[in-house]
């Protein structure tokens, strides 16, 4: 693999072994300091739970994100092409940088999300630039898994009443909700996402409803409005195992995205079997320590029919956008009209999910119970 040689190969050992404190403690400490200094801007959200296809979805309302700052142009912006933006993962601010690993030749970094709505939201990025639209490499997947595993370690050594958990997600392609071209995966603490007193919601990766039942060691599809596939991970998987399962899921996602008459994505086409280079589709990937999940995407967003008088509330009011948190069973909106409409008409969520995803080829097309 590029930049990794001989005994320094990170696939043969714990990539996080150089951390001097537990990952959860380190992230929490850095998050608190960055929030206090203003290096990151934390936005509160209102949360409720709605359901689609017998699956609870968490709905979040965050009006502050409608005014989220864009990348600030450099002082000499007039001398640079207008399409060049600052790469937040190249030499990130010290206040946001959590760690670089493995040492002494780092291939990845951990950084805080600058505009979080969930406390302790952090990011794994390649240290050098690699495209977000390329397929993930073995060390990307291993580093992700090891972060997930490290988060669950019990620091005190005593009994664990409620273990901490992370949800990891990856947005790849123009329809996935990806906002940065530099390769990165994101982490959200599950306990920080949960709403006190509401036990209905669990990450979709948990198989918390009739959409997923039991364990499985080969990729399975879900009974959801969009094509979605998952596989259980073995205990302590190797980089090779993680990558093999990822490519299996990717192949299923490519087939689901195949459209009638699409000569570039046919059965047996080498793009389905590719293991590196540019991905053939847009998709979201999610991981926990026990499961890996994927969904192909055909659109980043869907319009919901809010009242015409509310269209000017925020830029693009009524346009609901989804990224990889779709696989956590989570949807965020920025306009009050969107928040109100989805709570009053939760059936529209089926339409939204069908709009942004593909129909599973293995399922018979059903008539939506809600139409526009």
N, C-alpha and C positions, 0 to 999 in steps of 0.2 A: 504494500500500500504506500502511496506517495508520502515521503517524509518520514517513514518509519523503517528502521533497519535493525537487523541483528538482535542483540539482547535488549535493545531499547523498545522492542515491539510491544505496544501497550495491550495487545490482545492476549498476552500471556500472564498478566498480573492485574492486581487491583489498581485501576487508573487513579483512584482517589486516595491512595495510601499516604500521600504527602500531606493531607489535611491534618491540622493540629487540634481540631475540635470536631464534634459531630456536625454533620451537614446541616441538620435542622437548627442547631444552636447558632452555627455560623451565619446561615441565611437570615435568621430572625434578628441577630445582632446587627448585621449590616443593613437590613431593611429598616430597622428602627433608627439607626444613625442617619441613613440617607433621607428618610422622611423628615427627621428633625432639621437637617441641614437644608432641605429644599431641593436636594439632588433628584428626588423623585416626587411625583405629584400623585398622591393617593386620592381616589374618588369613592365616596360611599355609594352604595346601591340599595334600592328597595328590592325585596325578593318575595316571590310567591311561587306556587307550584301549579301547573296546568297539566293536562294529560292528552296524549295522542296515541291511538292504537293500544290502549291499556297500558301505556308507558308514561310515568310521570316525567315531565320536563320542567326544569327550573327556569323561571322567567325573571330576568333582572332588568331594572330600570335605572339608568345612569345618565341623567341629563347633562352632567359635566362633560362627558365625552363628546357631546355635540360641538363643544368649543375647544376640543383638544388641539394644542398648538401643533403646527407643522414644522418640519425641519427648518431651522433658521438659516438663511443664506449666508455664506461667508462674506467678510468685508469686501473682497474683490469679486463679488458675484458677477459684476458686469463683464469680467474677463473670462468667465467660465461658462460652458454650455448650460442652458437652463435645465436640462434633464439630469444634471449631476447633483445628487444629494449626499449628505454626509452619511457614511456607513457607521451606525452606532456600535458595531461589534469590532471595528478596527480601532485599536488603542482607545478603549472606552474610558470615561472619566473614572478616576480613582475611587470616588464615592459610590460608584455603581458596580465596580469590579469586585467579585467575590473570591475567585480563585482561578489559577491556571494549572493545567495538568495534562499528562503526567510530567513530573519533573525528572530530569533536568531539561527535557526537550518538549515543551507543551504543544499539544495538537489541538486542545480545546480550552475554552474559558467558560466560566460561569459568571453571569452578570444579572443584576436586578432589572426588572422591567421598569422603564421610566414612568409609565402612566398606568399603574395597576389599579384594578378595582377589587382584587382579592389580595389580602395581606400575604407577604412572603412569595409573591409571584416572581419566579426567576427563570433564567434562560441559559441553555447550553448552546454555545456557538463554536464553529471551527475557528481556530486562532487565525489562520490565513484564510483568504477569501475562497470559498467554494460555492457554486450555485445552489440556491434553494430549489431549483427546478430539476437538479440531477437526483438520481436515486441515492438513498442513504448508503453509506459504506459501513463495513463491519465495526469499525471503531466508533462511529456515531451511535450505533445501536447498543454496543457494549457500554459506552459511557452513559447512555440514557438509562439502561437497566441498572447499572451500578449506583447511579444517583437515586433511583427509585428504591433500591435495596438499602442504601445507606440512610435514607430518611427514616426508615422503620426501626433502626437500631435503638435499643433501650439503653439510655445513658446511665441510669441509676443502678442497673443490675437487678432491681427488684421486680416484682410481678407487674405485668403490663395489663392494665384494666381495659384500655382502649388504644390500640396501636395507631401511630401516626401513619398516614398514607399520602402518596403523591399520585397525581394524574399527569401524564406526559402527553403532549400532542404536537403534531407537525403539520404545517400547511404548505402544500407544494402545488404550484401552478396558478395561472391567472384567475381561476374560478374557485380557489380554495380558501380565500380570505388572507392570503399571505401579504404582508406589508413591507417586507425587507428582502432584497435579493441575496443577502449573505446567509448561508445555511445556518439554521438554528432550530432547536426544539424548545418547547416551553413546558414549565412545570407549575402546577397549582396544587397546594395542600388540600386534600379532600375535606379535612375537618374545618378548614377556613371557608369552604364553599357551602357547607351544610347550614341550614337555618334552624335555630333552636325551636324545638317543639314540633317540627315537621319531619316525620320519619318516612314519608312516602318516597322522597327523592333519594336515589343513589346514582352514581355514575353509570352510564349505559354499559360501560365495560364490565360492570359487576353482574350483568344478567339479572336485573332486579325485578323483572316482570315476566309475563308470558312470552315476551319476545325472545328470551334466551332461557333455556333450561338445561341444567346439568353441565358436566365437564365434557370437553371434547379435545381430542388430540389431532384432529384434522380440521381445516377451515370449514366453518358453518355459516349459513346465512341467517338473517333475523326476520321476524315477522314485523317489519316496519315499513313506513311509506317510501323509504329510499333504500337502495341496495347497500348492504352493510355486511361485512364478513369479519369473523374473529376466530382466533385459535388460542387454546390455553398454552402457556409456556411451561417447559419443564423446570424442575427445581435447579437453580444455578446453571442456567443455559450458557453455553459458550458463544463466542462471537459468531462462529460458523452456524450454530443452530439458530441464533436470532436472525441472522441474515437469510438463511434458508426459508424460515417461516415468513419473514417479511416479503421475500420474492414470491412465495406461494400466494399470499394475500394480494400482492400487487397484480399478479397475473389474473386473479379473479376479478379485481377491480377494473382492469383493462377490458376484459371480456364483457363486463356489465356496461361499460361505456361505449361498446361497439354499437354503431348505428347501422340500420339497413342500408346497403349500398356503399358502406365505408370500406374502400379497398385497402386502406392502410392498416386497418385493425381487423384482420381476419383470423380465423382459427388456424393455428400453426404458424402465424406470422412471428418472425424472430423478435419483434418488439415485445410480445407477450412474455418471452423467455429471457429478455435482457436482464443483466444483473448489475449494470453500471451505466453511467452516462445519462443523458437527458431522459426524463420520464415522458411517456407517450400521452399521459393524461394529467388532469388536475385531480388531486385527492387529499384527503385528511387521514392521518395515521394517529392512533392513540396507543399508549402502553401503560400497564400497571405491572407489578411484580408477577402477576399471575396470568395476564392476558394481553394479546396484541390484537388490534382492531383496525379496519380500514373502510373508508367509503369513497367511491369515485364522485367527483363533482362536475356538474355541467353549468352551474351558475353560482356566483358568490352571493347573490341576493334575490329577494322576491318582494313584490309590491303587495301590500295589504290595503283593503279599501277603507281607509279612514275618511272622515268627512272632508269635503273640499275646503271648508273654512279652516281646517287644521293643517293644510298642506304647507303653510308658511311658518309653522312653529319652529322648525329646525331645517337646515339644508337637507333636502331629500327626505323630508318627513313622509313616512309610509313605506320607505324602502328598508326592509329588514335584511341585515347582512349577517352571515354565519361563517365562522372559521372552525378550527378543529375541536372547539368546545362542544360542537354538535354531538360528538361522541361521548361527552360527559352528560348528555341530556340537558344541555344548558343553552339558553338563547338570551341575548342582551339587546335591549332597545334604548334609544336615546330621547325619544319624543313621548310626551304624556299621552298623546292620542294613540300611539302604538301600544303603549302599556295598557291603556284602558280597553282598547279593542280586543287585544289578545286575551285579557282576563274575562271579558264579557262573551267573546266568541272563540273559545279555545279550539274549536273544530278547524279554524283556519290554519292551525299549525300543521295539519296534515297536508294542506295545499302548499304551504311554505316548504316543507321538507321534500315534497314531490318535485317542486320547482327547482330546488338547488341540487338535488341528487338524481340518480337514475333508477329506473325500475329494475328490480332483480330479474334477470332473464329466466331464472328458475321458478318464478312465481307468476301465476296467472293474473293479468291485469284486472284490478277491481275498480268499481265505480266509487269515486270519492263521495263521502257523505256530505261534503261541503263544496260548493262550486261558487265561482264568482259571477 
